[in-house]
């Protein structure tokens, strides 16, 4: 279930949560921003976080997405989902 967007440092964080078979909640986020060629969407940015409380799962996923944005701001070469192997 898609939740309201959270705005952070020029990005829209789009959290999602689904209820698991065992009654927990699994949440993750996508990122969106307007780029030179229109809307850019980055899927699978945050980890899939599981918690028994839906709001807590969403909060954890949004916090993880914010850390990823902070990493990118600190290192503009940073790419989502890729680890540096120099």
C-alpha positions as CSV (number, residue, x, y, z in Angstrom):
1,X,0.0,0.0,0.0
2,X,1.5,3.3,-1.1
3,X,1.8,6.0,1.5
4,X,2.0,9.8,1.3
5,X,5.3,11.1,-0.1
6,X,7.9,12.5,2.3
7,X,9.9,15.5,0.9
8,X,13.6,15.5,1.9
9,X,16.5,17.4,0.3
10,X,14.9,17.9,-3.1
11,X,13.7,14.3,-3.2
12,X,10.3,12.7,-2.8
13,X,10.5,9.5,-0.6
14,X,7.6,7.2,-1.5
15,X,7.1,4.6,1.2
16,X,5.2,1.3,0.7
17,X,4.0,-1.2,3.2
18,X,2.4,-4.6,2.8
19,X,1.2,-7.0,5.4
20,X,3.0,-10.3,5.5
21,X,1.4,-13.7,5.9
22,X,2.5,-13.8,9.6
23,X,0.8,-10.5,10.4
24,X,3.9,-8.3,10.3
25,X,4.4,-5.3,8.0
26,X,7.1,-5.1,5.4
27,X,8.0,-1.6,4.2
28,X,10.4,-0.1,1.7
29,X,10.8,3.1,-0.3
30,X,11.3,4.5,-3.7
31,X,12.8,7.9,-4.5
32,X,11.5,10.3,-7.1
33,X,12.7,13.7,-8.3
34,X,12.3,15.9,-11.3
35,X,15.3,15.6,-13.6
36,X,16.2,17.3,-16.9
37,X,14.2,14.6,-18.8
38,X,11.2,14.5,-16.5
39,X,10.4,12.4,-13.4
40,X,13.2,10.0,-12.3
41,X,12.2,7.1,-10.1
42,X,14.7,4.9,-8.2
43,X,13.2,1.7,-7.0
44,X,14.5,-0.6,-4.2
45,X,16.4,2.2,-2.5
46,X,15.7,1.2,1.1
47,X,16.0,-2.2,2.6
48,X,12.8,-4.2,3.1
49,X,12.2,-3.6,6.8
50,X,9.8,-5.8,8.8
51,X,8.1,-4.9,12.0
52,X,4.9,-5.9,13.8
53,X,3.7,-2.3,13.7
54,X,2.9,-0.8,10.3
55,X,3.8,2.8,11.2
56,X,7.1,1.7,12.7
57,X,8.0,-0.4,9.6
58,X,7.3,2.7,7.5
59,X,9.3,5.0,9.8
60,X,12.3,2.6,9.6
61,X,12.1,2.5,5.8
62,X,11.9,6.3,5.5
63,X,14.9,6.7,7.8
64,X,16.9,4.3,5.7
65,X,15.9,6.2,2.5
66,X,17.0,9.5,4.1
67,X,20.4,7.9,5.0
68,X,20.8,6.9,1.3
69,X,20.0,10.5,0.2
70,X,22.5,11.8,2.7
71,X,25.1,9.5,1.3
72,X,24.4,10.7,-2.2
73,X,24.6,14.4,-1.2
74,X,27.9,13.7,0.6
75,X,29.3,11.8,-2.4
76,X,27.6,12.9,-5.7
77,X,29.2,9.9,-7.5
78,X,27.2,7.6,-5.2
79,X,24.9,5.2,-7.1
80,X,21.9,3.4,-5.4
81,X,22.4,-0.3,-5.1
82,X,26.0,-0.3,-6.1
83,X,29.0,-0.6,-3.8
84,X,32.3,1.0,-4.5
85,X,34.9,-1.4,-5.8
86,X,37.9,0.6,-6.8
